[in-house]
Amino acid sequence: MRYLSVSGLALAMACAQLPAQTLYRCGNEYRDTPCPNGVVVDARDPRTPAQKSEAQSLTAKEGALAERMEKSRLQSEAGAAKRLQARAQREAAQEKKRAADTQAAERAQHAQDAVVLKPHKKQREDVFTVRSAKPPKNTASAAKTPKNP
């Protein structure tokens, strides 16, 4: 890892020492070869080495800040997703309970509607009924029973 960073730094310094290529603006595009009516563009970086290093350190700080912000955002989104899922589950459970309560109420109403009420037997306290004794079932027992004179 250390060798890669040292070699990358050496490559960057070597590229900085190279003279800038000549660029030509040809209409709305830029080329490294001349074209008719092309304009030479100065593509050198006018900043000083101190300005470049300051810009690089500022870029690194902003990159670290962006990573922290992204991590925070992802955590916040994960928490929000969990809260939304829990809320949806609670609402589904409440809806299921409401539906069960409604069905129970409908069943109770149908049960009440289905009950057929029978009229009560009227008690007749003012009526007196007399019944005679039952006749015997067979003739042998009829001979044994005394007759009333």
Secondary structure, DSSP 4 states (H G I P E B T S, - for coil): -HHHHHHHHHHHHHHHHSPPPPEEEETTEEESS--TT-EEE-------HHHHHHHHHHHHHHHHHHHHHHHHHHHHHHHHHHHHHHHHHHHHHHHHHHHHHHHHHHHHHHHHHHPPPPPPPPP-SS-----PPPPPSSHHHHHHSPPP-
